[in-house]
Amino acid sequence: MYAATTHRGVVRAVGSRAPAATPRARLRATLLRHWREAQRCAALNMPTGTVKRGRA
C-alpha cells in the first residue's frame, strides 16, 4: 500500500482493501464517535473529552 495524491492534493491510500471514505461517511463516523464518547462519559459521570477512544 502507498499514498497517492489526487489532482486536488488529497492524499489517498492506494492498494488498501477498504475503499476511500467519502466525506459523508467520514462525517458520519466522526459524529458516531463523538456520540459514543459522550454516552460513555455520561455513564461514567465524568466530563466529555477525558475518556480515550478505541485508538489511543
All heavy atoms as a GROMACS GRO file, in nm:
protein
  429
    1MET      N    1   0.084  -0.119   0.000
    1MET     CA    2   0.000   0.000   0.000
    1MET      C    3   0.088   0.125   0.000
    1MET      O    4   0.190   0.130   0.068
    1MET     CB    5  -0.087  -0.001   0.125
    1MET     CG    6  -0.186   0.112   0.128
    1MET     SD    7  -0.294   0.098   0.269
    1MET     CE    8  -0.220   0.219   0.376
    2TYR      N    9   0.046   0.226  -0.073
    2TYR     CA   10   0.120   0.351  -0.075
    2TYR      C   11   0.022   0.466  -0.087
    2TYR      O   12  -0.092   0.448  -0.125
    2TYR     CB   13   0.220   0.353  -0.191
    2TYR     CG   14   0.156   0.342  -0.328
    2TYR    CD1   15   0.128   0.456  -0.401
    2TYR    CD2   16   0.123   0.218  -0.382
    2TYR    CE1   17   0.069   0.447  -0.526
    2TYR    CE2   18   0.063   0.209  -0.507
    2TYR     CZ   19   0.037   0.323  -0.578
    2TYR     OH   20  -0.024   0.314  -0.701
    3ALA      N   21   0.067   0.586  -0.054
    3ALA     CA   22  -0.019   0.704  -0.058
    3ALA      C   23   0.002   0.776  -0.191
    3ALA      O   24   0.113   0.787  -0.240
    3ALA     CB   25   0.013   0.797   0.057
    4ALA      N   26  -0.107   0.821  -0.248
    4ALA     CA   27  -0.100   0.896  -0.373
    4ALA      C   28  -0.186   1.021  -0.360
    4ALA      O   29  -0.286   1.021  -0.289
    4ALA     CB   30  -0.151   0.810  -0.487
    5THR      N   31  -0.146   1.127  -0.427
    5THR     CA   32  -0.223   1.250  -0.423
    5THR      C   33  -0.306   1.262  -0.550
    5THR      O   34  -0.262   1.227  -0.659
    5THR     CB   35  -0.132   1.373  -0.410
    5THR    OG1   36  -0.038   1.372  -0.516
    5THR    CG2   37  -0.058   1.372  -0.279
    6THR      N   38  -0.427   1.312  -0.534
    6THR     CA   39  -0.514   1.336  -0.648
    6THR      C   40  -0.483   1.474  -0.706
    6THR      O   41  -0.396   1.544  -0.655
    6THR     CB   42  -0.662   1.330  -0.606
    6THR    OG1   43  -0.684   1.430  -0.508
    6THR    CG2   44  -0.698   1.194  -0.550
    7HIS      N   45  -0.555   1.513  -0.810
    7HIS     CA   46  -0.528   1.643  -0.872
    7HIS      C   47  -0.557   1.760  -0.779
    7HIS      O   48  -0.509   1.870  -0.801
    7HIS     CB   49  -0.608   1.657  -1.002
    7HIS     CG   50  -0.756   1.665  -0.981
    7HIS    ND1   51  -0.834   1.552  -0.958
    7HIS    CD2   52  -0.842   1.770  -0.979
    7HIS    CE1   53  -0.960   1.590  -0.943
    7HIS    NE2   54  -0.968   1.720  -0.955
    8ARG      N   55  -0.635   1.736  -0.672
    8ARG     CA   56  -0.663   1.843  -0.576
    8ARG      C   57  -0.570   1.838  -0.456
    8ARG      O   58  -0.586   1.914  -0.363
    8ARG     CB   59  -0.808   1.834  -0.530
    8ARG     CG   60  -0.905   1.892  -0.631
    8ARG     CD   61  -1.044   1.890  -0.578
    8ARG     NE   62  -1.107   1.764  -0.618
    8ARG     CZ   63  -1.222   1.719  -0.568
    8ARG    NH1   64  -1.283   1.788  -0.478
    8ARG    NH2   65  -1.273   1.606  -0.610
    9GLY      N   66  -0.474   1.748  -0.458
    9GLY     CA   67  -0.378   1.741  -0.349
    9GLY      C   68  -0.424   1.656  -0.232
    9GLY      O   69  -0.361   1.654  -0.128
   10VAL      N   70  -0.535   1.584  -0.247
   10VAL     CA   71  -0.586   1.500  -0.140
   10VAL      C   72  -0.508   1.368  -0.139
   10VAL      O   73  -0.495   1.304  -0.242
   10VAL     CB   74  -0.737   1.472  -0.159
   10VAL    CG1   75  -0.790   1.383  -0.048
   10VAL    CG2   76  -0.815   1.602  -0.165
   11VAL      N   77  -0.458   1.332  -0.022
   11VAL     CA   78  -0.382   1.207  -0.012
   11VAL      C   79  -0.478   1.091   0.003
   11VAL      O   80  -0.563   1.091   0.091
   11VAL     CB   81  -0.284   1.212   0.108
   11VAL    CG1   82  -0.209   1.081   0.121
   11VAL    CG2   83  -0.188   1.327   0.091
   12ARG      N   84  -0.463   0.993  -0.083
   12ARG     CA   85  -0.547   0.874  -0.076
   12ARG      C   86  -0.459   0.751  -0.062
   12ARG      O   87  -0.352   0.744  -0.121
   12ARG     CB   88  -0.628   0.860  -0.206
   12ARG     CG   89  -0.748   0.951  -0.211
   12ARG     CD   90  -0.873   0.866  -0.212
   12ARG     NE   91  -0.991   0.949  -0.193
   12ARG     CZ   92  -1.072   0.986  -0.290
   12ARG    NH1   93  -1.046   0.948  -0.413
   12ARG    NH2   94  -1.178   1.057  -0.265
   13ALA      N   95  -0.507   0.653   0.011
   13ALA     CA   96  -0.434   0.527   0.024
   13ALA      C   97  -0.465   0.442  -0.099
   13ALA      O   98  -0.580   0.421  -0.134
   13ALA     CB   99  -0.478   0.454   0.149
   14VAL      N  100  -0.362   0.398  -0.166
   14VAL     CA  101  -0.378   0.316  -0.285
   14VAL      C  102  -0.333   0.175  -0.252
   14VAL      O  103  -0.226   0.156  -0.195
   14VAL     CB  104  -0.295   0.373  -0.403
   14VAL    CG1  105  -0.305   0.282  -0.524
   14VAL    CG2  106  -0.341   0.514  -0.436
   15GLY      N  107  -0.415   0.079  -0.288
   15GLY     CA  108  -0.380  -0.059  -0.264
   15GLY      C  109  -0.436  -0.115  -0.135
   15GLY      O  110  -0.415  -0.231  -0.104
   16SER      N  111  -0.510  -0.034  -0.061
   16SER     CA  112  -0.573  -0.085   0.061
   16SER      C  113  -0.700  -0.162   0.025
   16SER      O  114  -0.758  -0.142  -0.081
   16SER     CB  115  -0.607   0.030   0.156
   16SER     OG  116  -0.700   0.116   0.096
   17ARG      N  117  -0.741  -0.246   0.113
   17ARG     CA  118  -0.859  -0.328   0.086
   17ARG      C  119  -0.988  -0.247   0.098
   17ARG      O  120  -1.084  -0.272   0.026
   17ARG     CB  121  -0.863  -0.447   0.182
   17ARG     CG  122  -0.750  -0.546   0.154
   17ARG     CD  123  -0.742  -0.654   0.259
   17ARG     NE  124  -0.866  -0.731   0.263
   17ARG     CZ  125  -0.901  -0.810   0.363
   17ARG    NH1  126  -0.821  -0.824   0.466
   17ARG    NH2  127  -1.014  -0.876   0.360
   18ALA      N  128  -0.989  -0.151   0.191
   18ALA     CA  129  -1.110  -0.072   0.211
   18ALA      C  130  -1.113   0.044   0.110
   18ALA      O  131  -1.011   0.105   0.082
   18ALA     CB  132  -1.111  -0.015   0.352
   19PRO      N  133  -1.231   0.074   0.056
   19PRO     CA  134  -1.241   0.188  -0.036
   19PRO      C  135  -1.222   0.319   0.039
   19PRO      O  136  -1.244   0.326   0.159
   19PRO     CB  137  -1.383   0.178  -0.090
   19PRO     CG  138  -1.458   0.100   0.013
   19PRO     CD  139  -1.360   0.006   0.076
   20ALA      N  140  -1.177   0.421  -0.031
   20ALA     CA  141  -1.156   0.552   0.030
   20ALA      C  142  -1.291   0.607   0.077
   20ALA      O  143  -1.390   0.604   0.004
   20ALA     CB  144  -1.093   0.648  -0.071
   21ALA      N  145  -1.294   0.656   0.200
   21ALA     CA  146  -1.418   0.704   0.259
   21ALA      C  147  -1.462   0.835   0.194
   21ALA      O  148  -1.380   0.923   0.168
   21ALA     CB  149  -1.400   0.725   0.409
   22THR      N  150  -1.592   0.844   0.169
   22THR     CA  151  -1.648   0.968   0.115
   22THR      C  152  -1.658   1.070   0.229
   22THR      O  153  -1.660   1.030   0.346
   22THR     CB  154  -1.788   0.943   0.056
   22THR    OG1  155  -1.874   0.896   0.160
   22THR    CG2  156  -1.783   0.841  -0.057
   23PRO      N  157  -1.666   1.198   0.196
   23PRO     CA  158  -1.679   1.299   0.303
   23PRO      C  159  -1.801   1.274   0.392
   23PRO      O  160  -1.795   1.295   0.513
   23PRO     CB  161  -1.694   1.430   0.226
   23PRO     CG  162  -1.626   1.405   0.097
   23PRO     CD  163  -1.649   1.260   0.065
   24ARG      N  164  -1.909   1.225   0.332
   24ARG     CA  165  -2.030   1.197   0.411
   24ARG      C  166  -2.007   1.083   0.509
   24ARG      O  167  -2.048   1.090   0.626
   24ARG     CB  168  -2.144   1.161   0.315
   24ARG     CG  169  -2.274   1.135   0.386
   24ARG     CD  170  -2.386   1.108   0.288
   24ARG     NE  171  -2.507   1.074   0.360
   24ARG     CZ  172  -2.626   1.074   0.306
   24ARG    NH1  173  -2.640   1.107   0.179
   24ARG    NH2  174  -2.730   1.042   0.376
   25ALA      N  175  -1.938   0.978   0.465
   25ALA     CA  176  -1.909   0.864   0.552
   25ALA      C  177  -1.814   0.906   0.664
   25ALA      O  178  -1.827   0.862   0.779
   25ALA     CB  179  -1.849   0.750   0.471
   26ARG      N  180  -1.717   0.992   0.630
   26ARG     CA  181  -1.623   1.040   0.731
   26ARG      C  182  -1.694   1.123   0.837
   26ARG      O  183  -1.668   1.109   0.957
   26ARG     CB  184  -1.514   1.123   0.662
   26ARG     CG  185  -1.378   1.101   0.724
   26ARG     CD  186  -1.268   1.185   0.662
   26ARG     NE  187  -1.295   1.237   0.530
   26ARG     CZ  188  -1.247   1.184   0.417
   26ARG    NH1  189  -1.174   1.077   0.420
   26ARG    NH2  190  -1.275   1.239   0.300
   27LEU      N  191  -1.786   1.209   0.794
   27LEU     CA  192  -1.863   1.292   0.887
   27LEU      C  193  -1.949   1.205   0.978
   27LEU      O  194  -1.956   1.228   1.099
   27LEU     CB  195  -1.950   1.391   0.808
   27LEU     CG  196  -2.043   1.479   0.893
   27LEU    CD1  197  -1.962   1.574   0.978
   27LEU    CD2  198  -2.138   1.556   0.803
   28ARG      N  199  -2.012   1.105   0.918
   28ARG     CA  200  -2.098   1.014   0.994
   28ARG      C  201  -2.017   0.939   1.099
   28ARG      O  202  -2.059   0.925   1.215
   28ARG     CB  203  -2.164   0.915   0.898
   28ARG     CG  204  -2.266   0.826   0.962
   28ARG     CD  205  -2.345   0.751   0.856
   28ARG     NE  206  -2.439   0.661   0.919
   28ARG     CZ  207  -2.410   0.533   0.947
   28ARG    NH1  208  -2.293   0.483   0.916
   28ARG    NH2  209  -2.500   0.457   1.006
   29ALA      N  210  -1.899   0.893   1.062
   29ALA     CA  211  -1.813   0.820   1.155
   29ALA      C  212  -1.769   0.911   1.270
   29ALA      O  213  -1.765   0.869   1.386
   29ALA     CB  214  -1.693   0.765   1.082
   30THR      N  215  -1.738   1.036   1.237
   30THR     CA  216  -1.695   1.132   1.338
   30THR      C  217  -1.807   1.160   1.437
   30THR      O  218  -1.786   1.160   1.559
   30THR     CB  219  -1.650   1.264   1.273
   30THR    OG1  220  -1.546   1.236   1.180
   30THR    CG2  221  -1.600   1.363   1.376
   31LEU      N  222  -1.928   1.182   1.384
   31LEU     CA  223  -2.042   1.210   1.472
   31LEU      C  224  -2.073   1.090   1.560
   31LEU      O  225  -2.102   1.106   1.679
   31LEU     CB  226  -2.166   1.246   1.388
   31LEU     CG  227  -2.160   1.382   1.319
   31LEU    CD1  228  -2.277   1.402   1.226
   31LEU    CD2  229  -2.156   1.494   1.424
   32LEU      N  230  -2.066   0.970   1.504
   32LEU     CA  231  -2.090   0.849   1.583
   32LEU      C  232  -1.987   0.833   1.694
   32LEU      O  233  -2.020   0.798   1.807
   32LEU     CB  234  -2.086   0.725   1.493
   32LEU     CG  235  -2.220   0.682   1.432
   32LEU    CD1  236  -2.198   0.570   1.332
   32LEU    CD2  237  -2.316   0.638   1.540
   33ARG      N  238  -1.861   0.863   1.661
   33ARG     CA  239  -1.754   0.851   1.759
   33ARG      C  240  -1.775   0.949   1.874
   33ARG      O  241  -1.762   0.914   1.991
   33ARG     CB  242  -1.618   0.875   1.691
   33ARG     CG  243  -1.501   0.841   1.779
   33ARG     CD  244  -1.374   0.820   1.701
   33ARG     NE  245  -1.345   0.926   1.605
   33ARG     CZ  246  -1.337   0.909   1.473
   33ARG    NH1  247  -1.354   0.790   1.419
   33ARG    NH2  248  -1.311   1.010   1.394
   34HIS      N  249  -1.812   1.073   1.840
   34HIS     CA  250  -1.838   1.174   1.944
   34HIS      C  251  -1.958   1.135   2.029
   34HIS      O  252  -1.957   1.152   2.151
   34HIS     CB  253  -1.861   1.312   1.881
   34HIS     CG  254  -1.735   1.379   1.840
   34HIS    ND1  255  -1.650   1.438   1.930
   34HIS    CD2  256  -1.678   1.397   1.719
   34HIS    CE1  257  -1.546   1.490   1.865
   34HIS    NE2  258  -1.560   1.464   1.737
   35TRP      N  259  -2.061   1.082   1.964
   35TRP     CA  260  -2.182   1.042   2.037
   35TRP      C  261  -2.150   0.929   2.134
   35TRP      O  262  -2.190   0.931   2.249
   35TRP     CB  263  -2.290   1.000   1.937
   35TRP     CG  264  -2.418   0.965   2.006
   35TRP    CD1  265  -2.515   1.052   2.048
   35TRP    CD2  266  -2.464   0.835   2.043
   35TRP    NE1  267  -2.617   0.983   2.108
   35TRP    CE2  268  -2.588   0.849   2.106
   35TRP    CE3  269  -2.409   0.707   2.027
   35TRP    CZ2  270  -2.661   0.741   2.154
   35TRP    CZ3  271  -2.482   0.600   2.075
   35TRP    CH2  272  -2.605   0.616   2.138
   36ARG      N  273  -2.073   0.830   2.086
   36ARG     CA  274  -2.036   0.717   2.172
   36ARG      C  275  -1.953   0.764   2.290
   36ARG      O  276  -1.971   0.718   2.403
   36ARG     CB  277  -1.959   0.611   2.093
   36ARG     CG  278  -2.052   0.509   2.031
   36ARG     CD  279  -1.980   0.385   1.987
   36ARG     NE  280  -1.908   0.389   1.887
   36ARG     CZ  281  -1.890   0.412   1.753
   36ARG    NH1  282  -1.916   0.421   1.705
   36ARG    NH2  283  -1.832   0.424   1.655
   37GLU      N  284  -1.861   0.857   2.263
   37GLU     CA  285  -1.777   0.910   2.370
   37GLU      C  286  -1.862   0.984   2.473
   37GLU      O  287  -1.842   0.970   2.594
   37GLU     CB  288  -1.670   1.004   2.313
   37GLU     CG  289  -1.570   1.052   2.417
   37GLU     CD  290  -1.469   1.149   2.360
   37GLU    OE1  291  -1.464   1.166   2.238
   37GLU    OE2  292  -1.395   1.209   2.440
   38ALA      N  293  -1.960   1.061   2.427
   38ALA     CA  294  -2.049   1.135   2.517
   38ALA      C  295  -2.131   1.039   2.602
   38ALA      O  296  -2.151   1.062   2.722
   38ALA     CB  297  -2.141   1.227   2.436
   39GLN      N  298  -2.180   0.930   2.541
   39GLN     CA  299  -2.256   0.831   2.616
   39GLN      C  300  -2.170   0.766   2.724
   39GLN      O  301  -2.214   0.743   2.837
   39GLN     CB  302  -2.310   0.722   2.521
   39GLN     CG  303  -2.408   0.774   2.418
   39GLN     CD  304  -2.531   0.834   2.479
   39GLN    OE1  305  -2.599   0.770   2.559
   39GLN    NE2  306  -2.560   0.959   2.445
   40ARG      N  307  -2.046   0.734   2.688
   40ARG     CA  308  -1.956   0.670   2.783
   40ARG      C  309  -1.924   0.764   2.899
   40ARG      O  310  -1.922   0.723   3.015
   40ARG     CB  311  -1.826   0.629   2.712
   40ARG     CG  312  -1.752   0.519   2.783
   40ARG     CD  313  -1.633   0.470   2.702
   40ARG     NE  314  -1.669   0.444   2.564
   40ARG     CZ  315  -1.590   0.469   2.460
   40ARG    NH1  316  -1.470   0.521   2.477
   40ARG    NH2  317  -1.629   0.442   2.337
   41CYS      N  318  -1.901   0.892   2.866
   41CYS     CA  319  -1.872   0.990   2.971
   41CYS      C  320  -1.991   1.008   3.063
   41CYS      O  321  -1.975   1.020   3.185
   41CYS     CB  322  -1.833   1.124   2.909
   41CYS     SG  323  -1.668   1.125   2.840
   42ALA      N  324  -2.111   1.008   3.006
   42ALA     CA  325  -2.232   1.023   3.087
   42ALA      C  326  -2.248   0.903   3.179
   42ALA      O  327  -2.286   0.917   3.296
   42ALA     CB  328  -2.354   1.037   2.996
   43ALA      N  329  -2.218   0.783   3.128
   43ALA     CA  330  -2.231   0.662   3.209
   43ALA      C  331  -2.130   0.661   3.323
   43ALA      O  332  -2.159   0.612   3.432
   43ALA     CB  333  -2.213   0.539   3.121
   44LEU      N  334  -2.012   0.714   3.297
   44LEU     CA  335  -1.907   0.716   3.399
   44LEU      C  336  -1.913   0.842   3.485
   44LEU      O  337  -1.832   0.858   3.577
   44LEU     CB  338  -1.768   0.707   3.332
   44LEU     CG  339  -1.740   0.576   3.258
   44LEU    CD1  340  -1.610   0.588   3.179
   44LEU    CD2  341  -1.730   0.462   3.357
   45ASN      N  342  -2.007   0.932   3.453
   45ASN     CA  343  -2.026   1.056   3.527
   45ASN      C  344  -1.898   1.139   3.532
   45ASN      O  345  -1.853   1.182   3.637
   45ASN     CB  346  -2.078   1.027   3.669
   45ASN     CG  347  -2.134   1.150   3.735
   45ASN    OD1  348  -2.173   1.245   3.667
   45ASN    ND2  349  -2.140   1.151   3.867
   46MET      N  350  -1.839   1.159   3.416
   46MET     CA  351  -1.718   1.242   3.407
   46MET      C  352  -1.728   1.334   3.286
   46MET      O  353  -1.808   1.307   3.196
   46MET     CB  354  -1.593   1.154   3.398
   46MET     CG  355  -1.592   1.055   3.285
   46MET     SD  356  -1.471   0.924   3.303
   46MET     CE  357  -1.325   1.012   3.342
   47PRO      N  358  -1.651   1.445   3.283
   47PRO     CA  359  -1.663   1.539   3.173
   47PRO      C  360  -1.622   1.479   3.038
   47PRO      O  361  -1.536   1.392   3.032
   47PRO     CB  362  -1.570   1.653   3.212
   47PRO     CG  363  -1.481   1.600   3.317
   47PRO     CD  364  -1.557   1.490   3.385
   48THR      N  365  -1.685   1.527   2.933
   48THR     CA  366  -1.655   1.480   2.797
   48THR      C  367  -1.512   1.519   2.759
   48THR      O  368  -1.464   1.625   2.796
   48THR     CB  369  -1.752   1.545   2.696
   48THR    OG1  370  -1.885   1.526   2.742
   48THR    CG2  371  -1.740   1.480   2.559
   49GLY      N  372  -1.445   1.431   2.684
   49GLY     CA  373  -1.310   1.459   2.640
   49GLY      C  374  -1.203   1.395   2.726
   49GLY      O  375  -1.085   1.406   2.695
   50THR      N  376  -1.246   1.329   2.834
   50THR     CA  377  -1.147   1.266   2.922
   50THR      C  378  -1.136   1.116   2.899
   50THR      O  379  -1.044   1.052   2.947
   50THR     CB  380  -1.182   1.292   3.071
   50THR    OG1  381  -1.316   1.247   3.094
   50THR    CG2  382  -1.172   1.440   3.104
   51VAL      N  383  -1.232   1.059   2.827
   51VAL     CA  384  -1.231   0.915   2.800
   51VAL      C  385  -1.157   0.888   2.670
   51VAL      O  386  -1.186   0.951   2.568
   51VAL     CB  387  -1.376   0.859   2.793
   51VAL    CG1  388  -1.375   0.712   2.753
   51VAL    CG2  389  -1.448   0.880   2.923
   52LYS      N  390  -1.063   0.795   2.672
   52LYS     CA  391  -0.989   0.761   2.550
   52LYS      C  392  -1.080   0.683   2.457
   52LYS      O  393  -1.158   0.600   2.501
   52LYS     CB  394  -0.867   0.675   2.586
   52LYS     CG  395  -0.758   0.753   2.657
   52LYS     CD  396  -0.678   0.833   2.558
   52LYS     CE  397  -0.560   0.898   2.627
   52LYS     NZ  398  -0.503   1.005   2.552
   53ARG      N  399  -1.062   0.707   2.328
   53ARG     CA  400  -1.138   0.632   2.229
   53ARG      C  401  -1.065   0.502   2.201
   53ARG      O  402  -0.962   0.472   2.259
   53ARG     CB  403  -1.150   0.713   2.101
   53ARG     CG  404  -1.231   0.839   2.120
   53ARG     CD  405  -1.276   0.895   1.987
   53ARG     NE  406  -1.166   0.945   1.908
   53ARG     CZ  407  -1.123   1.069   1.909
   53ARG    NH1  408  -1.180   1.158   1.986
   53ARG    NH2  409  -1.025   1.108   1.833
   54GLY      N  410  -1.118   0.424   2.107
   54GLY     CA  411  -1.061   0.295   2.071
   54GLY      C  412  -0.916   0.305   2.028
   54GLY      O  413  -0.833   0.221   2.060
   55ARG      N  414  -0.882   0.410   1.954
   55ARG     CA  415  -0.744   0.429   1.912
   55ARG      C  416  -0.679   0.532   2.003
   55ARG      O  417  -0.713   0.649   1.998
   55ARG     CB  418  -0.738   0.472   1.765
   55ARG     CG  419  -0.839   0.578   1.731
   55ARG     CD  420  -0.832   0.617   1.588
   55ARG     NE  421  -0.893   0.749   1.576
   55ARG     CZ  422  -0.933   0.801   1.464
   55ARG    NH1  423  -0.916   0.735   1.354
   55ARG    NH2  424  -0.988   0.918   1.459
   56ALA      N  425  -0.589   0.490   2.084
   56ALA     CA  426  -0.529   0.579   2.184
   56ALA      C  427  -0.432   0.677   2.121
   56ALA      O  428  -0.365   0.646   2.026
   56ALA     CB  429  -0.456   0.496   2.288
   0.00000   0.00000   0.00000
